[in-house]
Amino acid sequence: MPSPRVSRAANNSANPMNKLEFMSLLTNRTNASDPVSVRHRTSDSPVHRKDSFNATSSTASQQQQQQQQQLPEEDCMKLNPSFLDIALSSLLAVDLWLTKKMGVCAREGSSWGSARPLMKLVEISGHGIPWIAGSLYCLYKSDSSAGREVILNLLFALLLDLVLVGIVKGIVKRRRPVHNRMDMFATFSVDKYSFPSGHATRAAMVSRFMLNHLVLAVPVRILVMLWAILVSLSRVMLGRHNVTDVAFGFFMGHMQYGLIEYFWLSPSTLPALFRM
Ligand SMILES: CC(C)=CCC/C(C)=C/COP(=O)(O)O
């Protein structure tokens, strides 16, 4: 009985496809669009130096090259990653690790699974529907023009937030973490994507808005800040988001508040809106 090593060697020489598989590994690690590496693969490979293989293997390897050029980028390995590539991959690795560690309420059976109902209440407190409905109600009830101005701008901010988050989610198309259970209340179709967290953008923007435009006692101001942090944290704890989705969302919410301040709607800029 031949030893496994001998029989594998015999098999290799009898089967030219094994060489092609080896080629496939090599070509996977080179840049398919780089003419130099394509030339290297087709002319310098051991397969091509053997005359007996020329006719059949060149068409086979051409087919393979075509297939590999069609491979999605994430299936190919880069030989010379840049510093930015390495930094991004490291950030992504830390992000995924931390996201998994912090997803303690992702399921009922998770380590903090019993806190899941409470976290879902926090989730609803940062949802768009209660905020938009609440602003519309306050606008209807408000009897001072200063109050109407503030609430109208809050409503404008909430709508702008939905649009901007929807656009970024639609462009980035990052999937939610695998441990997330999609049992969220009232979502749009883009909400299957996770970058950035809409709850985090809203929490950051609304809290800044309230701190700057409402007269609040110090304990209430602290509560508003804690609420924004808790809503953001709960996104990762519920397993809805990666840490970077929430961190970016929080940053984006602050930027959105800056936009609202810049384009502040006032009776002088939009008199028609305030005549109602
Ligand atoms: C239906 C309305 C008015 C808003 C949707 C709010 C929502 C579900 C956002 C998604 O938030 P995350 O990106 O944090 O999961």
The ligand as a MOL file (V3000), in Angstrom:
LIG
                    3D

  0  0  0     0  0            999 V3000
M  V30 BEGIN CTAB
M  V30 COUNTS 15 14 0 0 0
M  V30 BEGIN ATOM
M  V30 1 C -40.4780 55.0850 11.5930 0
M  V30 2 C -39.7170 56.2410 12.1010 0
M  V30 3 C -40.3910 57.5680 12.1390 0
M  V30 4 C -38.4390 56.1650 12.4940 0
M  V30 5 C -37.6310 54.9600 12.4760 0
M  V30 6 C -36.7000 55.0200 13.6140 0
M  V30 7 C -35.7750 53.8520 13.6520 0
M  V30 8 C -36.3390 52.5300 13.8800 0
M  V30 9 C -34.4580 54.0580 13.4710 0
M  V30 10 C -33.4480 52.9850 13.4780 0
M  V30 11 O -32.6020 53.2330 14.5460 0
M  V30 12 P -31.2560 52.4320 14.6780 0
M  V30 13 O -30.4660 52.7370 13.4450 0
M  V30 14 O -30.6110 52.9720 15.9130 0
M  V30 15 O -31.5950 50.9910 14.8110 0
M  V30 END ATOM
M  V30 BEGIN BOND
M  V30 1 1 1 2
M  V30 2 1 2 3
M  V30 3 2 2 4
M  V30 4 1 4 5
M  V30 5 1 5 6
M  V30 6 1 6 7
M  V30 7 1 7 8
M  V30 8 2 7 9
M  V30 9 1 9 10
M  V30 10 1 10 11
M  V30 11 1 11 12
M  V30 12 2 12 13
M  V30 13 1 12 14
M  V30 14 1 12 15
M  V30 END BOND
M  V30 END CTAB
M  END
